[in-house]
Amino acid sequence: MQGRKIQNYIIDDKIGEGGMGAVFKAHHALMPERKAAIKMLNTQYAGNQHLKERFKNEAAALARLNHSGIVALYDYIEEGQEAFLVMEFAEGTPLDKMIEKNGKLDEKFALQILRQIAEALAYAHSQGIVHRDIKPSNFIVSAEGKVKILDFGIAKMVAESRHLTKTGMRMGSVYFMSPEQVRGDKDINHRTDLYSLGLMYYVMLTGVYPLESLTSEYAIYDAIVNKDFVNLQELKGKISPVSLFILEKCLQRNPKDRFATALDIVKVIDNPQEITKEISKKAPVSENIKKENPVVEKVQLQPSNIQKLEKPFTHPSVVSAPKKKSNKLRNFLIIGALFFAIGYFYWNEIYYWIAYDLFSSRQNQEVSSDYADSTRGEKMYVTATNLNLRDAPQTGSVIKVIPYGEPVYVLEQSSHPDWVKVRSGSYEGYVFRYYIADHVKPVYKVISPQAYFYRESNYDYPTNAYLIAGQFVLAEEESNGFIYTNFRYGGNTTSGWINLQDLERVK
């Protein structure tokens, strides 16, 4: 590609590569001092109309944005089957390289970076565009400390492009995905960027990628959706209350509990006193009482004003009655002797009835439990490595972890469409309904960037539907090196054959 001319731009060298294409540094043929970054759609996807439409969507997203913190789009070019985005070339150091070099960033500097990013995102959100791939490598910091967002490659135009990102398609880098992205929720809004931004800010402050130690993408997804994997208590006293408040607010699993807009982050950074109202809501009741009723403190007795008495005071006229001798030992010996005598003469009969009672009650309990399970719901099986049983849908506390292949009995559909109430042994709770099936099926994970569906178990009838790396599917049938699957997520179903070379069996 080096030296190739694309209209008025000449390619200098390759500077990066992503899932959909490679990025090249280039210069203008007539104005060499004008640099550009040219993103080229991979040739293997050029004939795929769905991917080409997404590439055009990126161009449309960038064309609508005019902000100093976001790289500008110069042009969109098609030559034959090839497609190119010509963008502003941002000089500086990628944020991930900066973190890697320094271990962690100085908090004051990190706050400046966070503020610039939040301001740029607030602008993008105001234009109806959600980034959905916030991660350190998508930001570049100039020598003057100015930040630019580099990639809107999987940005979503909230109002106009719902058909380009189908329900159930997880978009974004796995380590920084929000819980709603992992679940494949239907209506992902701008608050998904705020979660990812908060997690990225945590990495900036600590130099630690909290999910990096996990060995499978399933474990990462499970941690994001079900666990508080970032321990903010450890940061108390090490970072300012402002940073701690921003992290806590951004990393809420429920989007409604996060900041309402990215601009709210800017307001908190610019006006730290804004967080005092929020923090005071969490203060102990006694502290609130003192603030509302300052007179309470004035009437409190001080320890120095209270004399300690050496002995309890007793009036001379009071005469203590003599203490009774304890009969506890004598009573214990009498009862023990009585039981020994009964046991000695009737031991066989007692043993028989105790054993019979225990055995029969346990047997009846097991029978009644099986009967209750079989009559109270449809029998299903866990198809996840481990499935959390919660006391409420989505955000409830974990009651029990059910291993792969264990049976559960579906009792009822919950108010949340992706969760059902089930019974597991003696426990009842809620589980994510796409991790249970009517029989134990092999579980596969997508290991290629995209795994396409085919109408038949060969390459002759491809479809435009595909899964991305890290997603899990259940095998209904296997033939000619393909598996047939019904990929169900968020109420939608995509059926077809997937090449086993794109998959890795996990169960």
Summary of the structure (lengths in Angstrom):
residues: 507
radius of gyration: 32.4
end to end distance: 42.8
largest distance: 115.5
contacts: 1430
relative contact order: 0.07
helix: 38%
strand: 26%
